[in-house]
Amino acid sequence: MRKIILLLVLFLVAILIPNASFACSVLYYIDSTTGKIYAVNSEDYWLDVDAYIQIEPKSKKKFARLWYGWENFAQGGINEKGLFFDAAVTPVQERIKGYGNPKNNLGNKILANCSTVEEALMFLEKEKIALNKSHMMFGDKTGKAVVVEWVEGERKLHWIEDNKLIMTNYLLTDPEAGNFPCYRHKSIEERITEMEKSEEEINLLMVGNTFGQAVQPPRENEEGRVGGTVYTSFIDITDSKFFLSYKLSNENVIKLDLNIEFNKTKQQKIKLKE
């Protein structure tokens, strides 16, 4: 618990940047020494949204899975096979003929039916999904990870390089389309470099700390609505450990052993509360 508190204290010194209410940062990271795999996500939106964690039990044809989001839509999550996904808003692109945006809970369906990155990509193609205002990251337990984008009428894949894959709100295929340069992306990269230069053993705490300047403190807009980081998730994919901090609070940290949760037979809904 002390480590989690130290991590969250670092978040509270985050630097505010424009459009905080719609920012999102995602990292898939492999420790080159131990081979352990971690994922971190900072979800920034309006703070009055009714966010929650949904855990679905496995069935004969569906994998057990955990996702987080709101309004019956998964913003990100992981399943029993170690497949992780998240999504982030990007500049709008033209729709691809014959493809479209999902009309249902896409993330939940992917986690229920896919066990690897390759299977997730095939699922998108089978369902004729091509997002025109966001991109997606997939990472699995084998060390494969990719950001998939749909730009200028084509699907573009950006695979993990140098043991890390970072996704924020600009298109990796076409940065000049908007939201670039991205301070959050640069900050995460710089902190990863610092972490790897240190002589300390890398763990989930250290990987999570690379988001120290990527999270967004609350900010009120002209209409009085407050935006900022709704939650930050930290996943040890290798050891199936899950942590989630709600609204950057030391008191609102959810800790789950996914091996235990995925063996339960009943559906769970964990509402995020202050």
N, C-alpha and C positions, 0 to 999 in steps of 0.2 A: 504493500500500500504506500510505503514511503516513496518508492520509485515513481509510482503513478502521480503522487502529489508533486514531486519535483518536476515531472514532465509538464503538468498542468500549470505550474507557476510560470514556467518558461512561456507558455502560450499567452499569459496575461500581459506580456510586454510586447505583443505583436504590433506591427506598424499598420495603420489603417491606410488602405488604398482605395481609389475610386471604384464605384460599382460593386462594393463589398457584398451587397445583398444577393448578387448573382454569380459570385465567384465560386470556384471549386478547384481543389487540388488533390491529385491522386498519385501515389507512388507504389511501385512494385520493386522490391529490392532483394538481391541475393547476396548474402555474405560470402565473399570469395574464399574465405578461410574455412568456414564450417559448412558451407552449402545451405545454411538455413535461409528460409524465404519469409519475407515480411511484406505486409501491405498496409498503407496508411491512407486515409481519406479524410479530407476536411470539407464538409457540406455547408455551404453558405447560402442562406435564403432569408425569407421573412421569419422572424423569431416567434411569431404567433401561430405558425403552422403546427398542426397536431401530429408531430413525428412519433414514430414507434418502431420497435423491432418485431418482426414476424418470424416465427420458427415453425416450419412445416415438417411433420414426421415423414419418414420414408414409407413407401408403399411398394407393391409388387413391381410397378413400372416407373416410379418416381424416386429421385434421390431426396434424402433429408436435406434441408436447406435453411439458411438464415438470411433474411434481407432486412434492410432498413430503408425507411422512406415515409411517405404519407399518402393519404387518399387512395389506398389500395394500389400503390405503384412503387415498385422497388427502385430506389436510387442507386443501390449497390448491395453486395452481399457475397456469400460464400456457401458452398455445399459440402456434403460429407466426403466428396472425392477431392476436395481442395481446390476446386475451380472458383476463382474470385472474379468479380466484375464491378465496374463502376462506370458512370457516365458523366459528361460535363457539357454544358451549353457552349456553343461556338457561333461564329457569324453564320447567318443563314445562307444556304446554298440552293441552287435550283434542284428541283425534284428529278429523280432519275425515272425515266419512262418504264413502267411495269413494276416499279418498286414503290414503297411508301413507308410512312411512320407507323409504329405499332398502334393497334386499336385496343390493346389489352395490356396486362401486366407482363411486359416482355422479359424483364429481368427474372421474375419468378419462373417463367416457362423455361428459360435457358438453364437456370440452376436445377430445375426439376429433371431436365432431360439430357444434359451434357456433362461430361466428366473432364474434358480437356479443352484447351484453347482451340484446337482444330475442330472439335465437335461443335463448339459454340459458333465458329465462323461458318461451318456448314449449315447450322440451324438458321442463321440469319439469311443465308442464300436460299435455303429451302422455303422459308417463310416470305421471301421477297421483301426483306426489311432493308431500307436505306434511309438513315436519319438525315434530314436536311438542315437541322439546326443544333446538332450535338454530335459528339464522337464517343466511342466506348473503349474501355480498356478491359482486356481479359488476361488473367494470369493463372497458372495452375501449379500443382505440386511438383511437376517435373522440371520446373525452371523455364518453361516457355511463357512468354508474355508478348502482347501486341496491343497497339492502339489502332482501331479501325475507323476510317473516315470515308465519307462519300463526297468527293470534290470534283467539280466540272464533269459530272456524268459518269464517274468511275469510282470503284471502291479502291481505297489506298490503305495498305498495311504498313505499319511502322513497328518493326520487331525490336525487342530489347537488345541493347548494346551496352557493353562494359558493365554488366551485372545490375543495371538500373533502367527503369522506364518511368518517365514523369509525364503527367498529363494535366494541363490546366484548361484555360478557355480560349486558346488560339489554335487554329488548325496547323498541325505539324506539316501538312502538305503545302499549305499556303498561308504562312504567317502574316503576310501583308493584307490578308482579308479583314484583319481586325484583332483587337485584344493583344497586340504585340508591339513592342517588347513587353514581357510579363515579369514583373518584379518577383512574384511568388515562385515561378519556375526557376528563375536565376538564384533566388535565395536558397531553395531546396538543393539545387546543384552544388552551390558553394558550401553548404553545411554538410553535405555528403562527403565532399572532398576533405573537409576538416576532420570529420569523423574517421575517415579511412586513414588519415595521416597520424591519428592518435595511436597510442600503444595499448589502448583499452580494448577488451574483448567486446565486440559488437553484440548488442541485444535489442529487444523491441523498444526499450526506453530510448536508446541512442538513436535508433532509426526514427522514432516518433519525434524526437527533438529537432530533426531537420525541418519540421514544419513550424518552428518557433515564430517565424515572420510570415507564415502563409495563412494563418487563421485570422479572422476578422472580428474585432471587438464590436459591440452593439453600436449602431448609428441610426439616428432617426432621420427620415426624409421629410420633405416639405409638407407632406400630408399627415405626418405624425406616426407613420408606420415604421417600426424598428426592424432593421436587417442586421445580419452578422452571421457568425458561425453557429449553425443549429446544433451540430454534433461533429465530433471527430472520432473516427474508428481506428483501432490499432489491431492488426491481426498477425499472429504468429502462424503462418500457414503450415509450416513444418510440424509444429507441436499442437496445432488445433486450439489455440488460445485466442480469445476475443475480448477486447476492451472497448468501451464506448464512453466518451465524455460528452455530457449534454450542456450546451451553452458555456463551454470553457470552465465549468465549475468543478472544484475539488470534491464537492459533496455528491455530485451526480455522476458517479463513475459506475458503469455496469461491467461486471467481470463474469465471463462464461467459459467453461471448459466445453468446447464443441463436441468432444468425444462423448461426453455425458448427455448434452442436449440433443444430439442427433440420434441417440438411442431411446429417447422418450417416445411414447406412442401417441401423445396428444398434442394438438396444435397449441402454440403459445403466442400471446400478443403482449409485449412489454411496452407500455406507454412511457414515453420519456417525460419526466416531470422534474420541476425544480424542488 
